[in-house]
Protein backbone atom coordinates (compact mmCIF):
# COMPACT_ATOMS: atom_id res chain seq x y z
CA UNK A 1 0.00 0.00 0.00
CA UNK A 2 1.35 3.41 -0.91
CA UNK A 3 0.94 6.64 0.96
CA UNK A 4 1.66 9.64 -1.24
CA UNK A 5 1.45 13.36 -0.70
CA UNK A 6 -1.00 14.80 -3.19
CA UNK A 7 -1.10 18.37 -1.91
CA UNK A 8 1.41 20.97 -3.15
CA UNK A 9 4.61 21.39 -1.17
CA UNK A 10 4.06 24.49 1.04
CA UNK A 11 7.81 25.14 1.21
CA UNK A 12 8.46 24.81 -2.57
CA UNK A 13 11.51 22.66 -1.97
CA UNK A 14 13.21 21.37 -5.13
CA UNK A 15 13.35 17.83 -3.74
CA UNK A 16 10.12 15.98 -4.24
CA UNK A 17 9.09 13.21 -1.89
CA UNK A 18 7.79 10.37 -4.04
CA UNK A 19 5.96 8.37 -1.41
CA UNK A 20 6.76 5.58 0.96
CA UNK A 21 5.99 1.88 0.69
CA UNK A 22 4.92 -0.19 3.66
CA UNK A 23 4.24 -3.92 3.58
CA UNK A 24 3.78 -4.35 7.32
CA UNK A 25 0.16 -5.41 7.73
CA UNK A 26 -1.48 -6.13 11.07
CA UNK A 27 -4.99 -6.69 12.37
CA UNK A 28 -6.40 -4.29 14.92
CA UNK A 29 -9.74 -3.10 16.20
CA UNK A 30 -10.75 0.42 15.31
CA UNK A 31 -12.69 2.06 18.15
CA UNK A 32 -14.29 5.15 16.66
CA UNK A 33 -17.75 4.61 18.14
CA UNK A 34 -18.99 3.01 21.34
CA UNK A 35 -19.12 -0.71 20.90
CA UNK A 36 -16.81 -3.64 20.24
CA UNK A 37 -14.94 -1.97 17.39
CA UNK A 38 -14.47 -2.97 13.80
CA UNK A 39 -11.56 -5.16 12.71
CA UNK A 40 -9.34 -3.41 10.20
CA UNK A 41 -6.01 -4.09 8.53
CA UNK A 42 -3.50 -1.38 9.44
CA UNK A 43 -0.31 -0.43 7.63
CA UNK A 44 2.06 1.90 9.51
CA UNK A 45 4.03 4.73 7.91
CA UNK A 46 6.33 5.92 10.71
CA UNK A 47 8.17 9.22 10.39
CA UNK A 48 6.57 9.96 7.02
CA UNK A 49 7.85 12.90 5.03
CA UNK A 50 10.84 14.32 3.26
CA UNK A 51 11.94 16.80 5.92
CA UNK A 52 14.18 16.15 8.89
CA UNK A 53 11.98 17.97 11.44
CA UNK A 54 8.32 17.93 12.34
CA UNK A 55 7.63 14.58 10.72
CA UNK A 56 4.49 12.78 11.79
CA UNK A 57 3.53 9.13 12.13
CA UNK A 58 0.71 7.87 9.92
CA UNK A 59 -1.05 4.60 9.30
CA UNK A 60 -3.64 3.52 6.79
CA UNK A 61 -6.56 1.48 8.09
CA UNK A 62 -8.56 -0.54 5.57
CA UNK A 63 -12.04 -1.87 6.25
CA UNK A 64 -13.42 -4.85 4.35
CA UNK A 65 -15.71 -2.53 2.36
CA UNK A 66 -12.54 -0.69 1.23
CA UNK A 67 -10.98 -3.97 0.13
CA UNK A 68 -14.09 -4.84 -1.88
CA UNK A 69 -14.05 -1.42 -3.54
CA UNK A 70 -10.37 -1.88 -4.41
CA UNK A 71 -11.10 -5.29 -5.94
CA UNK A 72 -13.95 -3.73 -7.96
CA UNK A 73 -11.56 -1.06 -9.31
CA UNK A 74 -9.06 -3.75 -10.31
CA UNK A 75 -11.93 -5.58 -12.07
CA UNK A 76 -12.73 -2.38 -13.98
CA UNK A 77 -9.11 -2.34 -15.11
CA UNK A 78 -9.39 -5.97 -16.24
CA UNK A 79 -6.87 -7.36 -13.74
CA UNK A 80 -7.02 -11.17 -14.13
CA UNK A 81 -6.65 -12.01 -10.41
CA UNK A 82 -9.39 -9.56 -9.42
CA UNK A 83 -11.72 -10.90 -12.11
CA UNK A 84 -11.05 -14.46 -10.90
CA UNK A 85 -11.82 -13.44 -7.31
CA UNK A 86 -15.13 -11.88 -8.38
CA UNK A 87 -16.11 -14.97 -10.36
CA UNK A 88 -15.06 -17.24 -7.51
CA UNK A 89 -17.21 -15.29 -5.09
CA UNK A 90 -20.20 -15.60 -7.46
CA UNK A 91 -19.69 -19.37 -7.65
CA UNK A 92 -19.58 -19.65 -3.86
CA UNK A 93 -22.84 -17.66 -3.60
CA UNK A 94 -24.49 -20.00 -6.13
CA UNK A 95 -23.27 -23.11 -4.30
CA UNK A 96 -24.44 -21.76 -0.94
CA UNK A 97 -27.89 -21.03 -2.38
CA UNK A 98 -28.40 -24.62 -3.56
CA UNK A 99 -30.66 -26.79 -1.39
CA UNK A 100 -28.78 -29.16 0.87
CA UNK A 101 -29.13 -32.84 0.02
CA UNK A 102 -30.01 -35.21 2.82
CA UNK A 103 -27.91 -38.36 3.14
CA UNK A 104 -30.42 -41.24 3.08
CA UNK A 105 -27.95 -43.60 4.77
CA UNK A 106 -28.35 -41.77 8.09
N, CA, C and O atoms as a MOPAC input file, in Angstrom:
PM7 MOZYME 1SCF
protein

 N      0.84800 1    -1.16200 1     0.00000 1
 C      0.00000 1     0.00000 1     0.00000 1
 C      0.89900 1     1.23200 1     0.00000 1
 O      1.89300 1     1.28400 1     0.72300 1
 N      0.54900 1     2.20000 1    -0.79900 1
 C      1.34800 1     3.41200 1    -0.90800 1
 C      0.65100 1     4.57800 1    -0.22900 1
 O     -0.57100 1     4.71000 1    -0.28900 1
 N      1.42300 1     5.39900 1     0.40100 1
 C      0.93600 1     6.64400 1     0.96200 1
 C      1.70300 1     7.76000 1     0.27500 1
 O      2.91800 1     7.86700 1     0.44100 1
 N      1.02200 1     8.58000 1    -0.48100 1
 C      1.66500 1     9.64200 1    -1.23600 1
 C      1.08800 1    10.98700 1    -0.85600 1
 O     -0.08900 1    11.09900 1    -0.51500 1
 N      1.91900 1    11.99900 1    -0.91700 1
 C      1.44900 1    13.35800 1    -0.70400 1
 C      0.88000 1    13.86400 1    -2.02100 1
 O      1.55300 1    13.83800 1    -3.05200 1
 N     -0.35900 1    14.32300 1    -1.97700 1
 C     -0.99700 1    14.80000 1    -3.19300 1
 C     -1.23600 1    16.30200 1    -3.15300 1
 O     -1.67000 1    16.88800 1    -4.14500 1
 N     -0.95900 1    16.92300 1    -2.02600 1
 C     -1.10100 1    18.37200 1    -1.91200 1
 C      0.20300 1    19.03600 1    -2.31400 1
 O      1.26000 1    18.41500 1    -2.19900 1
 N      0.16600 1    20.27400 1    -2.78000 1
 C      1.40700 1    20.96600 1    -3.14600 1
 C      2.33000 1    21.14300 1    -1.94000 1
 O      1.87300 1    21.23700 1    -0.80100 1
 N      3.60500 1    21.18400 1    -2.20500 1
 C      4.61000 1    21.39200 1    -1.16700 1
 C      4.53900 1    22.84700 1    -0.69900 1
 O      4.79400 1    23.75200 1    -1.49300 1
 N      4.19600 1    23.09700 1     0.57900 1
 C      4.06000 1    24.48500 1     1.03700 1
 C      5.39000 1    25.23700 1     1.10200 1
 O      5.41300 1    26.46600 1     1.16300 1
 N      6.49200 1    24.49200 1     1.08900 1
 C      7.80800 1    25.13700 1     1.20600 1
 C      8.50400 1    25.28300 1    -0.15000 1
 O      9.58700 1    25.86300 1    -0.23100 1
 N      7.89100 1    24.76000 1    -1.21100 1
 C      8.45800 1    24.81000 1    -2.56600 1
 C      9.90400 1    24.33200 1    -2.62200 1
 O     10.75800 1    24.95500 1    -3.25400 1
 N     10.15800 1    23.21600 1    -1.95100 1
 C     11.50600 1    22.66000 1    -1.97500 1
 C     11.73700 1    21.95500 1    -3.30400 1
 O     10.81000 1    21.35500 1    -3.84900 1
 N     12.95200 1    22.01500 1    -3.83500 1
 C     13.21200 1    21.37500 1    -5.12800 1
 C     13.15000 1    19.85700 1    -5.06200 1
 O     12.88000 1    19.20400 1    -6.07000 1
 N     13.39900 1    19.28600 1    -3.87900 1
 C     13.35100 1    17.83500 1    -3.74200 1
 C     11.90100 1    17.41500 1    -3.55400 1
 O     11.18300 1    17.96900 1    -2.72100 1
 N     11.48600 1    16.44300 1    -4.32900 1
 C     10.11600 1    15.98300 1    -4.24000 1
 C     10.09400 1    14.62200 1    -3.56400 1
 O     10.83700 1    13.71500 1    -3.93800 1
 N      9.23900 1    14.49500 1    -2.57100 1
 C      9.09500 1    13.21200 1    -1.88600 1
 C      8.12900 1    12.35200 1    -2.67100 1
 O      6.97300 1    12.73300 1    -2.85400 1
 N      8.57900 1    11.19700 1    -3.14000 1
 C      7.78700 1    10.37100 1    -4.04400 1
 C      6.92100 1     9.32800 1    -3.38800 1
 O      6.35200 1     8.48600 1    -4.08400 1
 N      6.80100 1     9.34700 1    -2.09300 1
 C      5.95600 1     8.37100 1    -1.41100 1
 C      6.78100 1     7.37000 1    -0.63100 1
 O      8.00700 1     7.33400 1    -0.72600 1
 N      6.09300 1     6.57600 1     0.12700 1
 C      6.75600 1     5.58100 1     0.96200 1
 C      5.96300 1     4.29400 1     0.87100 1
 O      4.73200 1     4.31800 1     0.89500 1
 N      6.64900 1     3.17900 1     0.76800 1
 C      5.98800 1     1.88400 1     0.69400 1
 C      6.06400 1     1.20900 1     2.04300 1
 O      7.09400 1     1.24300 1     2.71600 1
 N      4.95400 1     0.59100 1     2.43500 1
 C      4.91500 1    -0.19100 1     3.65900 1
 C      4.22400 1    -1.50900 1     3.36000 1
 O      3.13900 1    -1.52200 1     2.77900 1
 N      4.83400 1    -2.60600 1     3.74600 1
 C      4.24000 1    -3.92300 1     3.58000 1
 C      4.08300 1    -4.60900 1     4.93000 1
 O      4.06200 1    -5.83700 1     5.01400 1
 N      3.97400 1    -3.80900 1     5.98200 1
 C      3.78000 1    -4.35000 1     7.32400 1
 C      2.29300 1    -4.26100 1     7.64500 1
 O      1.79000 1    -3.19900 1     8.01200 1
 N      1.59400 1    -5.38700 1     7.50400 1
 C      0.15500 1    -5.40800 1     7.72600 1
 C     -0.13900 1    -6.08500 1     9.05500 1
 O      0.47000 1    -7.10000 1     9.39500 1
 N     -1.07900 1    -5.51400 1     9.80500 1
 C     -1.48000 1    -6.13400 1    11.07000 1
 C     -2.97500 1    -5.92300 1    11.26600 1
 O     -3.55700 1    -4.97000 1    10.74800 1
 N     -3.58000 1    -6.82200 1    12.01600 1
 C     -4.98900 1    -6.69000 1    12.36500 1
 C     -5.11100 1    -5.88100 1    13.63900 1
 O     -4.31000 1    -6.03500 1    14.56100 1
 N     -6.11600 1    -5.01700 1    13.69100 1
 C     -6.39600 1    -4.28600 1    14.92200 1
 C     -7.86100 1    -3.90000 1    14.92400 1
 O     -8.51900 1    -3.91000 1    13.88400 1
 N     -8.36400 1    -3.56300 1    16.09500 1
 C     -9.73700 1    -3.09500 1    16.20200 1
 C     -9.73600 1    -1.58800 1    16.21100 1
 O     -8.95100 1    -0.95400 1    16.91500 1
 N    -10.62100 1    -1.02600 1    15.42300 1
 C    -10.75300 1     0.42000 1    15.31000 1
 C    -11.92300 1     0.83700 1    16.18600 1
 O    -13.05600 1     0.42300 1    15.94200 1
 N    -11.66600 1     1.64500 1    17.19600 1
 C    -12.69100 1     2.05900 1    18.15300 1
 C    -13.04200 1     3.52400 1    17.92600 1
 O    -12.56000 1     4.39900 1    18.64500 1
 N    -13.87300 1     3.78800 1    16.93800 1
 C    -14.29400 1     5.15400 1    16.66400 1
 C    -15.64800 1     5.45600 1    17.28300 1
 O    -15.97300 1     6.62000 1    17.51800 1
 N    -16.43500 1     4.43600 1    17.54800 1
 C    -17.74800 1     4.60700 1    18.13600 1
 C    -17.85300 1     3.68700 1    19.33800 1
 O    -17.08600 1     2.73100 1    19.45300 1
 N    -18.78400 1     3.95800 1    20.22800 1
 C    -18.98500 1     3.01300 1    21.34100 1
 C    -19.37100 1     1.64400 1    20.79700 1
 O    -20.16200 1     1.54000 1    19.86000 1
 N    -18.83200 1     0.64400 1    21.36300 1
 C    -19.12300 1    -0.70700 1    20.90000 1
 C    -17.85000 1    -1.51800 1    20.81000 1
 O    -16.78400 1    -1.06000 1    21.22200 1
 N    -17.95800 1    -2.73600 1    20.26400 1
 C    -16.81200 1    -3.64300 1    20.24400 1
 C    -15.69300 1    -3.22600 1    19.30300 1
 O    -14.56100 1    -3.68100 1    19.46400 1
 N    -15.97400 1    -2.38300 1    18.33700 1
 C    -14.94300 1    -1.96900 1    17.38700 1
 C    -14.93700 1    -2.83900 1    16.15700 1
 O    -15.29600 1    -4.01500 1    16.20900 1
 N    -14.53200 1    -2.26100 1    15.05900 1
 C    -14.47400 1    -2.97200 1    13.79500 1
 C    -13.04200 1    -3.42500 1    13.53800 1
 O    -12.09400 1    -2.68100 1    13.78800 1
 N    -12.89000 1    -4.64900 1    13.03800 1
 C    -11.56300 1    -5.15900 1    12.71300 1
 C    -11.11600 1    -4.53900 1    11.39500 1
 O    -11.85100 1    -4.55200 1    10.40700 1
 N     -9.91900 1    -4.00300 1    11.39300 1
 C     -9.34200 1    -3.40800 1    10.19600 1
 C     -7.93700 1    -3.95600 1    10.00600 1
 O     -7.34500 1    -4.51100 1    10.93200 1
 N     -7.41100 1    -3.79700 1     8.80700 1
 C     -6.01100 1    -4.09200 1     8.53000 1
 C     -5.28900 1    -2.74800 1     8.53300 1
 O     -5.68500 1    -1.82600 1     7.82100 1
 N     -4.23900 1    -2.63700 1     9.32800 1
 C     -3.49700 1    -1.38400 1     9.44400 1
 C     -2.10800 1    -1.54200 1     8.85100 1
 O     -1.47100 1    -2.58700 1     8.98600 1
 N     -1.65300 1    -0.49000 1     8.19700 1
 C     -0.31100 1    -0.43000 1     7.63400 1
 C      0.35200 1     0.83600 1     8.16500 1
 O     -0.11800 1     1.93600 1     7.87500 1
 N      1.43500 1     0.70700 1     8.93800 1
 C      2.06400 1     1.90100 1     9.51100 1
 C      3.01900 1     2.59400 1     8.53500 1
 O      3.67100 1     1.94700 1     7.71600 1
 N      3.08500 1     3.90400 1     8.64300 1
 C      4.03300 1     4.73400 1     7.91400 1
 C      4.73000 1     5.63700 1     8.93300 1
 O      4.39600 1     6.81700 1     9.03400 1
 N      5.69000 1     5.10200 1     9.68700 1
 C      6.33400 1     5.91900 1    10.71400 1
 C      7.26200 1     6.96800 1    10.12000 1
 O      7.93100 1     6.74300 1     9.11100 1
 N      7.27900 1     8.11200 1    10.77400 1
 C      8.16600 1     9.22400 1    10.39200 1
 C      8.05700 1     9.51300 1     8.90600 1
 O      9.06300 1     9.55100 1     8.19900 1
 N      6.83800 1     9.71700 1     8.43500 1
 C      6.57200 1     9.96100 1     7.02100 1
 C      6.93100 1    11.39700 1     6.65600 1
 O      6.61000 1    12.32700 1     7.39600 1
 N      7.57500 1    11.57400 1     5.55200 1
 C      7.84800 1    12.90400 1     5.02700 1
 C      9.27800 1    13.05800 1     4.58100 1
 O     10.14400 1    12.25200 1     4.92400 1
 N      9.51800 1    14.10500 1     3.81100 1
 C     10.84300 1    14.32500 1     3.25900 1
 C     11.72400 1    15.19900 1     4.12600 1
 O     12.93900 1    15.22700 1     3.92900 1
 N     11.15000 1    15.91200 1     5.07900 1
 C     11.93700 1    16.80300 1     5.92000 1
 C     12.59600 1    16.07200 1     7.07300 1
 O     12.30100 1    14.90600 1     7.33800 1
 N     13.49400 1    16.77100 1     7.75500 1
 C     14.18000 1    16.14800 1     8.88800 1
 C     13.54400 1    16.54300 1    10.21300 1
 O     13.86400 1    15.95600 1    11.24600 1
 N     12.64100 1    17.53700 1    10.20300 1
 C     11.98500 1    17.97500 1    11.43800 1
 C     10.47300 1    17.94500 1    11.24000 1
 O      9.97200 1    17.98500 1    10.11600 1
 N      9.78100 1    17.87700 1    12.33600 1
 C      8.32000 1    17.92700 1    12.34300 1
 C      7.65800 1    16.84700 1    11.48500 1
 O      6.61300 1    17.08500 1    10.88000 1
 N      8.25700 1    15.68100 1    11.43400 1
 C      7.63200 1    14.57900 1    10.71800 1
 C      6.58000 1    13.94600 1    11.62300 1
 O      6.72100 1    13.95600 1    12.84600 1
 N      5.55400 1    13.40900 1    11.03900 1
 C      4.48500 1    12.77700 1    11.79500 1
 C      4.41400 1    11.29500 1    11.47300 1
 O      4.90000 1    10.84500 1    10.43600 1
 N      3.79800 1    10.54300 1    12.38000 1
 C      3.52800 1     9.13200 1    12.12700 1
 C      2.14200 1     9.00700 1    11.52100 1
 O      1.21500 1     9.70700 1    11.92900 1
 N      1.99900 1     8.12000 1    10.55100 1
 C      0.71300 1     7.86500 1     9.92300 1
 C      0.50500 1     6.36100 1     9.83100 1
 O      1.45700 1     5.58300 1     9.90000 1
 N     -0.73500 1     5.97100 1     9.67500 1
 C     -1.04800 1     4.60400 1     9.30200 1
 C     -2.31300 1     4.63700 1     8.48300 1
 O     -3.14900 1     5.52900 1     8.63300 1
 N     -2.44400 1     3.65700 1     7.61700 1
 C     -3.63600 1     3.52200 1     6.79300 1
 C     -4.42300 1     2.33800 1     7.33900 1
 O     -3.87700 1     1.24800 1     7.50300 1
 N     -5.68700 1     2.54900 1     7.61500 1
 C     -6.56100 1     1.47700 1     8.08600 1
 C     -7.57800 1     1.16000 1     6.99900 1
 O     -8.24200 1     2.05600 1     6.47700 1
 N     -7.69600 1    -0.10700 1     6.66500 1
 C     -8.55900 1    -0.53600 1     5.57100 1
 C     -9.65600 1    -1.44300 1     6.12300 1
 O     -9.38100 1    -2.47300 1     6.73800 1
 N    -10.90700 1    -1.03800 1     5.88800 1
 C    -12.04200 1    -1.87000 1     6.25300 1
 C    -12.32400 1    -2.83700 1     5.10700 1
 O    -11.84000 1    -2.64600 1     3.99100 1
 N    -13.11800 1    -3.88600 1     5.39300 1
 C    -13.42000 1    -4.85500 1     4.34800 1
 C    -14.13200 1    -4.18800 1     3.17300 1
 O    -13.88700 1    -4.54600 1     2.02000 1
 N    -15.01200 1    -3.22300 1     3.45200 1
 C    -15.70700 1    -2.53500 1     2.35600 1
 C    -14.70400 1    -1.81000 1     1.45100 1
 O    -14.92000 1    -1.70400 1     0.24400 1
 N    -13.60000 1    -1.30900 1     2.03700 1
 C    -12.54500 1    -0.68800 1     1.23200 1
 C    -11.88200 1    -1.73300 1     0.33700 1
 O    -11.61900 1    -1.48100 1    -0.83900 1
 N    -11.61600 1    -2.90400 1     0.90500 1
 C    -10.97700 1    -3.97100 1     0.13000 1
 C    -11.86300 1    -4.38900 1    -1.03900 1
 O    -11.37000 1    -4.61800 1    -2.14300 1
 N    -13.17700 1    -4.48800 1    -0.79600 1
 C    -14.09100 1    -4.84200 1    -1.87900 1
 C    -14.09500 1    -3.77300 1    -2.96700 1
 O    -14.12200 1    -4.09000 1    -4.15600 1
 N    -14.06700 1    -2.51500 1    -2.55900 1
 C    -14.04600 1    -1.42100 1    -3.53900 1
 C    -12.75600 1    -1.44600 1    -4.35400 1
 O    -12.77200 1    -1.16400 1    -5.55200 1
 N    -11.65100 1    -1.78100 1    -3.71500 1
 C    -10.37000 1    -1.87500 1    -4.41100 1
 C    -10.41200 1    -3.01400 1    -5.42500 1
 O     -9.94300 1    -2.86600 1    -6.55400 1
 N    -10.97800 1    -4.15700 1    -5.01600 1
 C    -11.10300 1    -5.29000 1    -5.93900 1
 C    -11.98100 1    -4.90300 1    -7.12600 1
 O    -11.67100 1    -5.25200 1    -8.26500 1
 N    -13.07800 1    -4.18200 1    -6.86700 1
 C    -13.95200 1    -3.72700 1    -7.95700 1
 C    -13.18900 1    -2.84000 1    -8.94100 1
 O    -13.36400 1    -2.96600 1   -10.15300 1
 N    -12.34700 1    -1.94600 1    -8.42900 1
 C    -11.56400 1    -1.06200 1    -9.30700 1
 C    -10.57800 1    -1.87000 1   -10.15500 1
 O    -10.38300 1    -1.57900 1   -11.33500 1
 N     -9.95400 1    -2.89500 1    -9.53900 1
 C     -9.05900 1    -3.75200 1   -10.30600 1
 C     -9.84100 1    -4.52300 1   -11.37200 1
 O     -9.32100 1    -4.76800 1   -12.46100 1
 N    -11.09200 1    -4.91000 1   -11.06900 1
 C    -11.93200 1    -5.57700 1   -12.07000 1
 C    -12.22100 1    -4.63700 1   -13.23200 1
 O    -12.19400 1    -5.05000 1   -14.39100 1
 N    -12.50000 1    -3.36200 1   -12.91800 1
 C    -12.73200 1    -2.37700 1   -13.97800 1
 C    -11.52600 1    -2.26500 1   -14.90300 1
 O    -11.66700 1    -2.03400 1   -16.10300 1
 N    -10.33300 1    -2.43400 1   -14.32300 1
 C     -9.10600 1    -2.34200 1   -15.10800 1
 C     -8.79500 1    -3.65100 1   -15.83300 1
 O     -7.84200 1    -3.72100 1   -16.60900 1
 N     -9.60300 1    -4.69500 1   -15.57900 1
 C     -9.39100 1    -5.97200 1   -16.24400 1
 C     -8.28200 1    -6.81500 1   -15.64300 1
 O     -7.73900 1    -7.68700 1   -16.32100 1
 N     -7.93200 1    -6.57700 1   -14.38300 1
 C     -6.87100 1    -7.35600 1   -13.74000 1
 C     -7.34000 1    -8.80800 1   -13.59200 1
 O     -8.39100 1    -9.05600 1   -13.00200 1
 N     -6.57100 1    -9.77400 1   -14.12200 1
 C     -7.02000 1   -11.17400 1   -14.12600 1
 C     -7.28500 1   -11.75300 1   -12.73400 1
 O     -8.26400 1   -12.47800 1   -12.55700 1
 N     -6.45000 1   -11.45600 1   -11.75600 1
 C     -6.64700 1   -12.01200 1   -10.41300 1
 C     -7.91900 1   -11.45100 1    -9.77600 1
 O     -8.65100 1   -12.18200 1    -9.10900 1
 N     -8.18400 1   -10.16900 1    -9.97500 1
 C     -9.39500 1    -9.55500 1    -9.42200 1
 C    -10.64200 1   -10.13900 1   -10.08500 1
 O    -11.63400 1   -10.42500 1    -9.41400 1
 N    -10.58400 1   -10.31300 1   -11.40100 1
 C    -11.71900 1   -10.90300 1   -12.11200 1
 C    -11.97300 1   -12.33300 1   -11.63100 1
 O    -13.12400 1   -12.73900 1   -11.47300 1
 N    -10.90900 1   -13.09000 1   -11.40000 1
 C    -11.04500 1   -14.46500 1   -10.90400 1
 C    -11.65000 1   -14.47400 1    -9.50000 1
 O    -12.46900 1   -15.33700 1    -9.18500 1
 N    -11.25200 1   -13.52100 1    -8.65900 1
 C    -11.82400 1   -13.43900 1    -7.30800 1
 C    -13.32000 1   -13.14600 1    -7.37600 1
 O    -14.10600 1   -13.75100 1    -6.64700 1
 N    -13.71400 1   -12.22300 1    -8.24800 1
 C    -15.12800 1   -11.87600 1    -8.37600 1
 C    -15.93000 1   -13.08300 1    -8.86400 1
 O    -17.00900 1   -13.36100 1    -8.34200 1
 N    -15.41200 1   -13.79600 1    -9.85500 1
 C    -16.11200 1   -14.97100 1   -10.36400 1
 C    -16.16100 1   -16.07800 1    -9.31400 1
 O    -17.17400 1   -16.76600 1    -9.18600 1
 N    -15.08700 1   -16.25000 1    -8.57300 1
 C    -15.06400 1   -17.24500 1    -7.50700 1
 C    -16.09600 1   -16.94400 1    -6.43200 1
 O    -16.75300 1   -17.84900 1    -5.91700 1
 N    -16.23000 1   -15.68600 1    -6.10400 1
 C    -17.21500 1   -15.28900 1    -5.09400 1
 C    -18.63700 1   -15.57500 1    -5.59400 1
 O    -19.49000 1   -16.02700 1    -4.83100 1
 N    -18.88300 1   -15.30700 1    -6.88200 1
 C    -20.19800 1   -15.60000 1    -7.45800 1
 C    -20.49700 1   -17.09600 1    -7.41800 1
 O    -21.62500 1   -17.49800 1    -7.13100 1
 N    -19.49300 1   -17.92000 1    -7.70500 1
 C    -19.68600 1   -19.37200 1    -7.65200 1
 C    -20.00300 1   -19.83800 1    -6.23500 1
 O    -20.87000 1   -20.69000 1    -6.04200 1
 N    -19.31700 1   -19.29400 1    -5.26000 1
 C    -19.58500 1   -19.65200 1    -3.86000 1
 C    -21.00900 1   -19.27300 1    -3.48100 1
 O    -21.69600 1   -20.05100 1    -2.82000 1
 N    -21.46600 1   -18.08300 1    -3.89200 1
 C    -22.84400 1   -17.66100 1    -3.60000 1
 C    -23.85600 1   -18.60600 1    -4.23100 1
 O    -24.87500 1   -18.92600 1    -3.61900 1
 N    -23.58000 1   -19.05800 1    -5.46000 1
 C    -24.48600 1   -20.00200 1    -6.12700 1
 C    -24.51700 1   -21.32000 1    -5.38100 1
 O    -25.58900 1   -21.87500 1    -5.14000 1
 N    -23.34700 1   -21.82600 1    -5.01300 1
 C    -23.26900 1   -23.11000 1    -4.29700 1
 C    -23.97700 1   -23.01000 1    -2.95600 1
 O    -24.69000 1   -23.93700 1    -2.57000 1
 N    -23.79800 1   -21.91700 1    -2.24300 1
 C    -24.43900 1   -21.75600 1    -0.93800 1
 C    -25.95300 1   -21.61900 1    -1.05000 1
 O    -26.67000 1   -21.90000 1    -0.09000 1
 N    -26.44600 1   -21.19300 1    -2.20600 1
 C    -27.89000 1   -21.03100 1    -2.37600 1
 C    -28.57900 1   -22.33600 1    -2.77400 1
 O    -29.80600 1   -22.42200 1    -2.72500 1
 N    -27.81100 1   -23.34600 1    -3.16400 1
 C    -28.40300 1   -24.62400 1    -3.55800 1
 C    -28.98400 1   -25.32400 1    -2.33700 1
 O    -28.44700 1   -25.21500 1    -1.23400 1
 N    -30.09300 1   -26.04900 1    -2.54000 1
 C    -30.66000 1   -26.79100 1    -1.39200 1
 C    -29.71100 1   -27.91000 1    -0.95900 1
 O    -29.07000 1   -28.56300 1    -1.78200 1
 N    -29.64600 1   -28.10300 1     0.32000 1
 C    -28.77700 1   -29.16000 1     0.86600 1
 C    -29.43200 1   -30.51400 1     0.62800 1
 O    -30.63900 1   -30.67500 1     0.81000 1
 N    -28.61900 1   -31.48200 1     0.21800 1
 C    -29.13200 1   -32.83800 1     0.01900 1
 C    -29.00300 1   -33.61800 1     1.33500 1
 O    -28.01200 1   -33.49900 1     2.05600 1
 N    -30.00900 1   -34.39600 1     1.61400 1
 C    -30.00500 1   -35.20700 1     2.82200 1
 C    -29.41300 1   -36.56300 1     2.48800 1
 O    -29.77600 1   -37.17300 1     1.48300 1
 N    -28.50400 1   -37.03700 1     3.32600 1
 C    -27.90700 1   -38.35900 1     3.14000 1
 C    -28.91400 1   -39.39800 1     3.62800 1
 O    -29.24300 1   -39.42900 1     4.81300 1
 N    -29.40600 1   -40.25200 1     2.72300 1
 C    -30.42300 1   -41.23600 1     3.08000 1
 C    -29.86500 1   -42.38700 1     3.89900 1
 O    -30.63300 1   -43.17700 1     4.44800 1
 N    -28.56600 1   -42.49900 1     3.99200 1
 C    -27.95200 1   -43.59900 1     4.76700 1
 C    -28.01600 1   -43.31100 1     6.25400 1
 O    -27.77500 1   -44.21200 1     7.05600 1
 N    -28.33000 1   -42.09900 1     6.64800 1
 C    -28.35000 1   -41.77500 1     8.08800 1
 C    -29.56300 1   -42.32400 1     8.77100 1
 O    -29.72900 1   -42.14000 1     9.97600 1

